Amino acid sequence: MHILADENIAQAAAYFAPYGRLTLRAGRYIDASALHDVDVLLVRSVTGVDAALLADSPCRFVATATSGIDHVDTSYLAARGIGFAAALGCNAAGVVDYVLSALAALSVEQGRDWLHGAIGIVGCGEIGVRLAQRCIALGMTPKIYDPFLNATHPLGEYFAARDEVLRQALVTLHVPLTNTGAHPTQGMIDASVLAAMPSDGVLINAARGEVVDETALLAHCRQHPGFQAVLDAWQGEPHIDAKLLRAARYGTPHIAGYSHGGKLRGTQMIHAAFCAYFALDPRLASVLLPLEPALLHHAPASTALARLILQAYDLRRDDAALRQALQGSDPAANFDALRRQYPLRREFSEFCVQATDPALQSAVAALGMQFT
C-alpha cells in the first residue's frame, strides 16, 4: 500500500515503511494532488483533512498523531467509510510539563510563588486531569471547569462554576476547539472574561489559538502591563501576530506537547490503530530513551522546586527562539522550522534527581521524576 505521512511524525519511517511505500511530506504541503494513489494518510495538526483533500483519493485510512482532531472532518470520513484514528492524550505529559515550566519561570523572575495556591483549569480531559493531579501533589488547589462533566468525576470535588474558575489569578486552557453545541470554545476568552481576571493575573493557552480573542487579549495586555500571557497556540499559524508576541510574557511555537515521549507515543498509538484496522502484525521499531539524571543546583529552599523544573525543561529557550525567528525575512516559514527542527525534550518522568532531603524527595515525586 502507499502511505503518505507528515514528515514531522516521529520515526514514521521506522514504524510504517515495513508495510508498503512510504512518502514523507511537510504537513502544510499535503494537498489533493499528493493523494491520487494514497491508501493511508498520516497527519499532524497542520493538515486539514476534509472532502476537498480526499474527494478524488482512494484513501482508506486516516490517522492524526495528535490529541486534537479539530483539523479533521470526522463526519466526512465516516460517510465515506474511511477509517480514522487519533492519538488522544499522547502529548498530555508534555503539556503538563510546559505549564509547570511557565509557572517556574514566572516564580523565579517575579519572586512570586506561582507553584502554590489556586489554579483555574478550563477543560478536564486527559491534559486537564493530569495537570490537576500534578498540582494537587504539589500542594496547589485546582479549580476546574468542564461543562461536560459533573461532580461524580474523580476530581469532582475540585469542580467550580465557569465564572469562578476564570476569575482566578492563574488560568490555564486545555479545551478542544469547537464552534457548535451548547458550550463552544471558539473565542471563549473574550474581553469580558479578561476584564474579570486580576490585572496581575496569568493566562496560559496551550490549547488552540482560536479559543482566545487575540484582539481583546492584546488590548488587555497593553492596558494592564502586569498581566502575564503565556501563549503556545496562535490564530492563523504559522502567520502569528507579532504584536501579540511582543505583549505576551512568554510565546512559543505550538510545542507544548512536543516532548520526545509525547511525539513517540503519538506514532505508537496511530501505528497500533493502523495495524488493527488492516489486521497486520505490529512491528515496533523503537523505545523511549533511557532516564538521565537532572541535578539540582544549590538554591534557596524557596526557589529549589522552580529551579529544578527549569533544569528539566525551560520554556524560556523556546520563547527566545520564537522571538528571534519572527525577526527573520519569512516569519511563517521560521515558525514552522522551529517545530520541524525542535530539539529533543525529555518529559519530567524521564529524569532522575539526586535528592536526600525528604521535602525535596516529596517535590520530586510530585513532579513525576525519580530520585536517588
N, C-alpha and C positions, 0 to 999 in steps of 0.2 A: 504494500500500500504506500501511497505518497502522504507523508506527514509534513505539514508546514508549521513551524514553531517560531515564536518570538525569540530572537537571539538573546534576550535578557533572561530567559528561563534558565535557572541554574542547572548546569550539567545536562542540558537537554540531549546532547549527542550521546552521552553515556547511557541515558535511560531509554531513549526512543530509537536510536539508529539501528539497533538489532532487529527491529520489526519491519523495516522497509526503507524506502528512500526518504531521507530527512533533508528538508530545506530550512535553513535558518534565515530570518529576515528581521530587520528592525520593525518593531511593532507599529510605528506610525506609518510605515510604508507597506503594510499588508492591505492590499486592496483587491477588488473583484478580479482584476486581470491576473493576479497571482494564484487564484483559486480554481482555475478552469479544470484542473485534473487532480485536485486535492481531496483525499479521503478523510483526513483528520486535521483539524485546526487547533493549535495550542497557542493561547494568547496570554498576555498580562492585561493591565488595566487601560493601556493607551489605545487599544484596538476596539473600535465599535463593531459589534457583531450583530447584524440585522439582515433584513431582506436585501438591502442594497449591496451588501457584501456577498451574500450566499445564493442569491436567486438563480444564478446560472452555474452553480458549483455542484458536483456530485458528493460534496462533503457529507459524511455520515455521523461524525462525532466531533463535538467542540468541547474544549476544556479551558478554563482560565486558572492559572497558577496563582490566584489571588483570592483574598477573602471576600472582597466586594464584588458584586455582579451587576451594578447599575449600567455597565457598558455592554451588557448582553441582553438581547431581546429574547428572553426565555420562552415567551408565548409563541413567537415565530418558530423557534427551534422545535417546540412541542408539536405545532401544527404541521411542520414538515417531517416529523418523525426522526429528527436528528438528535442523537444522544447528547447529553450535557453533563458536565461535572465541574465543580468549583473546589477550591482548596480552603474551605471555610475554617477560620481560626488558625491558619498556618502561621500568620505573622503576629499573633496575639502577644507572645512573649516579647518580641522586639518592640512593639508599640508601647507596652508597659515600661520597658527599659527606657524608651525615649521620653516618656512623661516624667519618670523619676530623674532622668538626667537633666531635664529642663528645670525641675524643682531644685535639684542640687546646685546647678549653675546660678540660679537666682539667689539661693540661700547664701552661697559663697560671695557673690558680688554685692548683694544688698545688706548682708548682715542680718537678714530676717529669715527665720527658720520656716521654710515652706514645706518641710518634710514632717511636720507635726500639725495638728489642728484639723479643721474640716476641709473636705474636698468635694466639690459638686461634680458628679459623674453623670453625663447625659448619654443614655444608651447602656443597656445591661446585657449585651450579647457576650460572645467569647472574650473580647478585649475588656469590656466593662467589668465582667465578673472577675477576671484575673487581676485587673487593676485594683478593684475593691478589696479583694483578698490580700493583695500585697500591702495595700495601705493599712488595712486592719492589723496585719502582722507587724507593721512599723509603728503602730500606735496612733495612726490617723483615724479620723472619723469620716467615713464616706457618707454622702447624702446622694441618693441615686434616684434618677427619674427615667422611667421607661413605661410608657402608657400601655404597652402590650403585655406587661407582667403585673402580677398582684402580690399581695402580702404572703401568699403561700410559697413564694420563691425562697430558696435557701438564704438569700440575702434580704428577704422582705423586711426585716426589722430596720433596715437602713433606707428603705424607700421613703420618698418625700414628694410633696407636690412640686409641679414644674416650676412655679414662681420661686418657691423656697430654694430649690436647687440652683436656679440661675441667679439668685441673689448672693451666692457665696463669694467670698473673696477670691477663691480659686475654683475655676470651672474648666472641665476638660470634656471634649466632644468625641463620642465613639458611636456614631449612628450611621446607618446606610443612607444614601441619597435617594429620596423619594419625593414625588410631586403630586401624588394622588392619595386617596384614602382620608381617614379621619385625622391622621397625625402626620402630614407631610413634613419632611425635614428641610426641604429646599428653602433657603432664606430664613430659617427659624431664629437665627441670631441676628436680629434687626436693631434698629436704633432704639426702640423701646426697651428691649432686653438689655442692651448695653447701658442705657441710662440708669437702669435699676441696679447695676453692678457697682461695687465700691470703686471710686475713682482711682484707687491704687491697687485694683484687683489684677488677676491674671486670667487670661483666656487662652486655652490651648486647643488648637484644631488639628487633629491628626486623623480626621475622617475624610471628608470631601470638601473642596473649596466652596462649592455652591451652597453648603449648609450655612455659610456666613454671608451676610450682606456686606461685601467688601467696601462699598462706598461709605456705608454707615460706620464701619469699623475704622476706616482711615480718618473720617471726620472725628470720631470719638478719641482716637489716639492723639490727634492734633490738639483737641480741646482739653484732654487730660493727659499731660506728659507722664504722669506717674503710672498710667495704665500699661500693663505689660501683655502684649500679644505674642504668642508663640505659635507660628504657623508652619505646618508641614504640607498642607493641602491648599491649593490655589485655584481660583476660577481661571478657565481658559488655558490651563497648562498645555504646552510649555511657555506660552506667552503670558507671563505673570506681570502683575502691576509693580513696577519698580518703586513707585511712591509708597505703596503699602509695605514693601520690604524695608524701605528706609525707616518707616514709622514703627515697624514691629521690633520687639526686643530680640527675638531670635526668628530666623526664617531658614527653612531647609527645603531641599528639592524633592519632596514627597518620598522620603526614605525612612520614615519612622519604623516601618516594619521590615527594613532591608537588612536584617541580621542574616548571618550565614545560615543559622539553623532555620530561620523562617523561610528563606528562599528555597533551601533544600527540601524542607517539609512540603512546600507547595508543589515542587516537582514530584516528590514521592507520592503525594496524595492524588495528583492527576494521573500519574503512572499507574497506580493501583486501580483507579476508576477505568482507565483505558483498557487495561488487561482484563478487568471484569466484563466490560462491555463487549469486547471481541473474543472472550473466552480464551485468552492467551496466558501462557505461563509467565509470571513476573520474573524479570532478570535484573535484580537490583545490582547496581554497579558502584555505589559509593556509600560512605558513612560520614557522620559528623566528625569534625576534627576533635582530637583529644583535649582534655582540660589542660589549661596552663595557669600558673599562679598569677594572681594580681596582688602585688604587695602594697600595703597601706603605708603611705608616707607618714612621718611623725607630724601630728597636728593636734591642736587643742581638741578636747573631747567634744566641744560644741560644734565643730566642723568636721569631725572624723568621718561621720556617715556620708556627708555630702561629698567629701574629697574621695572617699572610697568609690562611690558611684561614678564620679568623673574619671577615675582611673580606668574603670571598666569601659565606660563609653561617655565621651564628652561631646554633646551635640554642638558645642560652640565651634568645633572644627568644621562641621557641615555648614553652619551658619556663615563662617568666614569664606568657605569655598563658594557658596551661592552668591554672596555679595560681590566677590571678585568676578565670578562668571558673568554676572549681569552687566559688568562694565565693558565686556568684550564687544566685538563688532556684530555678533549674532547671538544675542542673549537666549533665544529659544533653543537653538542648537546646543548652546553651552549647558542649558538646563538639562536637556536630555543626555548630554555627555556625562554629566555628574552622576546621573542614575545608571547609565550604562557602564561606567568605569568606577562604580562605587567600591571602595576598599573593603576588604574582609572585616566584618564586625561581629565579634562574638556576643552571645547573649550572656546575661549575668550568670545563668546556671552553668556556664562553661568556664567559670573562674573558680580558683581555689585560693583562699586568703589565709595568710599566716596570722592567726589571732589566738591569743591565750586569755585575754580579758573576757570574762563571762558576758559582760554587757555588749562588747563588740561581737562576740560569737553570736549572740542573740540577734543583733542587727544584720550580721552576715547571713544568717539562716533566713531572716525575714526577706532579704533581697533575693533569695533563691540560690545564693552562692554556697560553696562548701568552704570549710575552714580546716586548718591543720593545727 
